[in-house]
Amino acid sequence: MLEIFSYVFLQRALVAGLVIALVAPTIGLFFVVRRYSAIADTLAHISLAGVAVSLFAGTMAIPTALVVTIASVFGMERLREKKTLPPETILTLFLFGGLSVAVVLLGLSRNKNVSLTNYLFGSILTVSSFDLILITLLGALVFVLVQIFWRHFFFVSIDEDAALASGLPVKRLNRLMSILGAVTIAISMNVVGVLLVGAMMVIPVLAAMQFKRGFRETWYISLVAGVLSVIAGLFGSFYLNIASGGSIVLCAIGLFLLASIANSTLWNRQSLT
Amino acid sequence: MSLNKTNSIISVSNLTYQTHGADVISDFSFEIPKGAYVGIIGPNGGGKTTLLRLILGLIKPSKGTIQILGRDISDSSVRKCIGYVAQRGGNLDPLFPATVEEVVKSGRTPRSGLLNSYGKEDEDAVQKVMNHLGIQKLAKRPLSRLSGGERQKVLLARAMAGEPKILCLDEPVDGLDPLSRTEFYELLRHIHGEGVTILFVSHDVHTIAKEADSAICLKHDLVCHGAEACHIGKGDMHDLYHADRMDILKHHGE
């Protein structure tokens, strides 16, 4: 059973997965509570364009995806601040824009089939030593920055008008939140895959929200859900020989269902007593 | 109480706000002294909420200036002395996973530094304001399990946790039952007694007459009595108490 740990690439995948399990719900929590979780999917598709740029230009995937996604964040936030378009349509615009750029560049790229599937669906084989260092450092950076700005992000998320009225730099905080989301997605591509990376930011949080606790407690529960999903998902990926992204996200959905059932049972008991 | 005093906490000068090419507020000037209890009244579409949002710095004026304690409202540091309570729970999402205590504590965020976490001073201030407003027993309750009245009290507590000099409220009792309304205004009166300047929007002239010491009256044609605010003293409002609210607005507008 524990032979999984004898493979170096699996050790790397497990460490990378655990970093993602801690970072993705941490920033995802703020997107979910703001009902802005669609941004995760948009950023993921833009990061796919970044991967396409890297395959086309022969550069490294994660740093290139990071640059492209962060540049897009500034564009999205600028449009959002103008308030001339509904926020969800801005996300749709950038989602399809990112996908279109990816399709065009991949069509022009000679080595298009080399690793695209791995980036789309996630593969534990793609995590190199360099990737692991990058994932760990950037993941730690996101985690620490969220802790520093936790109170500010909370206030902006629960009531943007009140935060602005009290003098908080709401525009800058919104941009920072989106940039941290972009970084999280760029570092999660290898393990979870571009198409499913948004799920790791959202589903553990949704599972935690079923317990109807406070903000901090919801975050703690989402971390537990994230870690359990990654561990179970990677084991499943290894022993069943399936894509790691799908395996991890299916485990997260399983936890969400369990949490929903536990929550409804708990509430039914409380209402009976 | 006259609104034009030199000891002003809010100074509005030649304020104009336009949207879609039309004036919502036109060349409007007034001053609010420290410690005033002012109601903003007017019919629907009269620009009450717009005026409040301009004073809060949530929207920018087309022309004119707004100063808080002698500093322009665009200076974000001056806004730390303003507390804000929105209409019907504002943007508070009932599904937002937060407890009452967490929400109230967030009112301390603008006062604390960037790298500091909440300290003992913050904890004490939060406990004090929750005790003061009688919501201590709700501290650990999630937002999803609050009534409308309780939610408004939580918003008031959050605003007060920041120890504001000015408290701005937009139709704060809209949607509440009569008992909750009375209770809420009693709390406001108590807060005012502690020296906080209160500015609140209401479309109900009876409420303004009963609660506020003075009023800013916005006309339905979106122009505020020439270049001046309409200052109605409390005595005036009691005289007008039994009149139809539109008559009152017309009376003071013409």
Interface residues (C-beta under 8 A of the other chain):
Chain A: V33 R35 I148 F149 R151 H152 F154 F155 S157 I158 D159 E160 D161 A162 A163 L164 A165 S166 G167 L168 P169 A208 M209 K212 R213 G214 F215 R216 T218
Chain B: L56 G57 L58 S76 S77 V78 R79 K80 I82 G83 Y84 A86 G90 N91 L92 D93 L95 F96 P97 A98 T99 E101 E102 V103 S106 G107 T109 P110 S112 L114 L115 S117 Y118 K140 P142 S144 L155 R158 A159 G162 C168
